[in-house]
Amino acid sequence: MSPKAFRGFCTAQEDSLPTVLLPRCNLLIFRVKEQWFPQPEGVGRLALPVLNGYRMKTTWLLVIGIATFCAALPQVRAANGKPVTRRGTSVLHYTTQNDLAATENGSNVVGSLRLEYKEQGHSQKQSLRLYASGLETNSAYGLIAVIGDDTNAVPVADLNADGKGRLRVSYRSKGQGNVGKNPLPDALLPLTDVRSIGIENTSTQTVAYAWIADAHRFQYIVKRNLTPEDTNGLAAGSISLIANHRRVHFRLLAGGLNATNDYHLALNSDILSTLSTDANGRVELRGWPTNAPAVLDLRSLSILDGSSNVVLSTTFPR
């Protein structure tokens, strides 16, 4: 596209953003209209007096980005220019499927459980579906759950088996306000804290249950920036975890660390590997570490310095 044609296209976009970032080249295009002057992305338009009676017309300026300007962008970059943090919103997709395990108090019970949690930016959806058969016909039962680090199950909701000894439960919530036609009980919020779901009879005996970490099928995606322990420091990083019941793809990036130093990666507070930074204070790890916990058992990740102080960290699933 010629410069003239490009200007015509851009001028027509009167309501478009004033700044367009061209990928793969450090070029920034700014629109200068009336008495505005070009400025970095994220800074509001500032008035500029008319100079020497010169009336500024709508035009486009092509400005070559320089290293000092790029350093002001919200994305943290290593010395070689490669970003170590995400510019987009964090992503968490968490779906598990379990078969119910029967106990001696419900030896004929079979069923399934499906949990789903999706969060990206301000969008959030979570749902639970439970099906069971082989129960006492037309009988009352209770839904119970193990939440977080608690080892005891808590009551969640009352259930009723139909005339064929079956029951179905379906909860669905959207947004931060737990909105939905049949929203999740408060005890199950958020679903990512649920460790186990069970069904108990009127004698409070568990007849069937499922541990989420034992899911025979799951999909798990986490993409987010790590949280620095020192908010005034230079350390920054991000992770990408894409896993299912067959494989795990993991990548960790960190920068702003001390150059050519050893750090440690800890999962669930257990140190599993040594991370050696390069001359730019940057480190990259690909692949799930040996002896790492099962993905669905993962609760925390930390990068520690040589004195075992936390530098960067995050928790899981949220």
N, C-alpha and C positions, 0 to 999 in steps of 0.2 A: 504494500500500500504506500503511495507517495505521501510525503509530508503534508501536501495540500489536502489530499483526500482524507488523511488521518485527522487533520484539524477539523474538517467539516463533520466527520463522524463524531468527534469528541464534543464539539460545540453543540451538537444536537442533543447531547445528554445533559440537559440543564439541571436535572435532579440527581445526577450521578455523584459519586464521591469525588472530591477535588484532587485526590491523589491516586495514581495508578502505578502499581509496582510491577515492573517487567521481570519475570522470573529468568533465572540463568544468566542475567547480566546486571551489573550494579547500576541500572539506569532508573531514574525517577522522573515522572512527568507531573508537573504541577500546572493547574489552570490559574492564571492571573487575570482577575476580572475587576474593572474599574480601579479602585485604589487599594487592591490587595497585592501582596507580594508573596513569592514562593517561600515555603517554610516546611520543616520536617513533618512527617506523618504524625497525627495525634495531637498537633498543636493547632489551636483555633485560628481562624483568619484574623489578621491584625490590620488595622487601618494604616495607610501610608500617605502622608500629605503629597499633593501634586507638586512635583519638582519642576522648577523653571517654567511653569505654565504648561508643562507637557501633560496631555490627557492620555492616560493609559487605556488602551483598547483591550477587548477580550482576546487573549492569545494563549498559546501553549509554549512552555519552556521545557527543553530537554536538559536535565541536569545530571551530570555524572556523579553517582554516589561515591563518597570517599570513606576511608576506614573510620575516621572520627565520627561520621554520621551513622555508619552502620553500628558502631558501638552503642549508640543511643537507642537502638531498636529493642523491643522487649524480649526478643529471642537472644539467649545467651550463646555466644559462639566461642569455640576454642581458638587458639592463636592461629591455626591454619584455616580459619574461616568456617569450619564445619559446625553447624549448630548442635548443641547438646541438650537443648530443651525444646518442647513443643510450643508452637504458637497457637494451635487450635485448642478446643476445649478437651477436658479429660473424657475418656471413654471407659465405660464398664458394662460389659455384656456377660451375663451369668445365667446359664440355663443348665439344670440338672434333671436327670430322670432316674428314678429308683423303683425297684420292685419291693413290695412290702414283705417283711419277714414275719412269719407267724410265730407266736409263742405257744407254750403248752396250754395256755388258757384260751387259745383260739387256733387250734391246730388246723382247722379247715379254711382259715382266712387266706385269701390271695388278693392282690391288688397292686396298684401303682401310684406313684407320686411324681409330680412334675412341678418344679419351681422355676420361675423366670424373673430376672431383674435386669432392667436396661436403663442406663443413665448416661446422658451425654449433654453437657451444658446444663441448662435448666429443665431439660426434658427427662422425665422419670416414669417408668412403667414397671409394675411388679404384679405377679400373679401366682396363684397356687391352685393346682388341680389334684384332687385325691379321689381314687376309686377303690372300693373294697367289696368283696363278696364272700360268702361262706359265714356270714354273721348270723346271730339269732334273729329270726324274723320278727318284724315289728317291735324291735327292742331299742332302748335308749343307749347311746354310747357317748363318749367324750373325746374331743380332739385335744391332744396334749403335745407339748413341744419342749425341747431342750434349747435354751437360748444362750448364746455367747459362751462364757467360761463357766457358767453354772452347770453342775453335774446332775441337778434334779430337774425333772420335767415339771412344767407348769400347765395348768388348765387353760385352754384357749377358747373352746366353743362346745356347745351341746350338739350332738348329732343323733339321727334316727335312721335305723335300718328299715327298709321297706318290707313288703310281704314276701319277698324272695331273698331276704337276708343281704340286701345290697345297699350301699350308700354312695352318694356322689357329693363332692364338695368342690365348689369353684369360686375363688375369690379373685378380684382384679381391682387394682388401684392405679390411679394416674396422678402425677404431680406430687408436690411436696405436701399438699393438704389431704392426702389419702382420699381422693375423690373417685367414685365409681359406683356402678349399680349395686354391686355386692362387694364392698371394699374389704380389704384384709382386716382381721381383728387387730387391735392395737398391740397385742402381745407378740404379733409376728412381724412388727415393723422395726427395722427394715428386714426383708427376707434374707439378706446376706448375713444376718446374725443368727439365723436358724441353723442349728447343728443336727437336730433330729425331729422327726414328726412321728407321733404314735396315736393309736386308738385304744381307749380303755373302756372296760365295761362298768356297770353301775357299782361294782365292788372295788373300783379303782385298780383293777388288774389289767395290765397291758396285754392286748390280744394280738397286736401287730404293730410294727414300727419300721422305720427306715432311717439310717444314718446318711446324711447328705454327702459326706466325704466318700461313701462307698458307692456313689452313683455309677451305674454301668454305662451310662452315656452322659456326656456333658460337653458344653461349649463355654469357654472362658476367655474373655478378651479384656485386657487392662492396658490402657495407654494413658500415661500421665507423667507430669513432672514430679521429681522428688522434692521433699520439703527440706530446706537447709536448716541446720540447728542454729547457725549464726545468721540471722537475717541481714546483718550488715556486712557479711563476708562475701567472697567471690564464688564460693562453691555452688554449683548447680548441676542438675542432671535430669535424666528421664528414663523411663522404662517402657518396653513394649512386650507384653506377654500375650501370646495367642496359643491356646491349648485346647485339646479335646481328649477324649478317652484313648486316643491312639498316639498322639504326639504332642510335644511342647516346643514352641518356638519362643525364644527369650532373647532380648537385647537390652543391655544397659549402657548408657552413655553418661559420662560425667566430665566436668571441666572446672577450671578455677581452683584446682588442687595444687599442692606443692609438686614441683617438677621432679621427676625421677625419684619418686618416693613410693613406698609400699603402703597400701591401704588394705582393709579386709572387708569381705562381703559376708554379712551375717543374715541368715534366714531364720525366723522364729528365735532370734537371739543366739543362734549357734553359728559360730564362724566356720564357713565352709571353704573359702578360697582366698588367695592373696591377689590383690589388684595392683599392678605396677604402673604408675603414670609415666607418660612420655616426657620429652623435654618441654612440652607446652602445658604440662600439668593436666593432661587429658588421659582418660582411660575408656576402653570399650570392651564389653564382654558379650559374647554371643554363645548361646546354648545354655541349657539348663544344667546347673552345676552338679557334679557327682555327689551322691549322698544327700541331695536336696530332699526336702519333704515332698510328699505327694502334693500336686498343685492345689487340690481342694482343701488341703490341710494348712496351706500357707496363710500366716497371719501378719507377718511383718518382714520388712527388708530394710537393712541398714548398711551404710558404708562407714567403717570405723577408721580412725587414723591409727598411727603406731602406738598410741597410748590408750587405745580402745575407747576413745571418745567418739560419739556419733557425729558424723559430718552431714550426711544426707540420709533421709529415711522416708518410708511410706508404710501404710498398713493395708491389709487385705481382708476381705475383698474391697471394702470402701476405705 
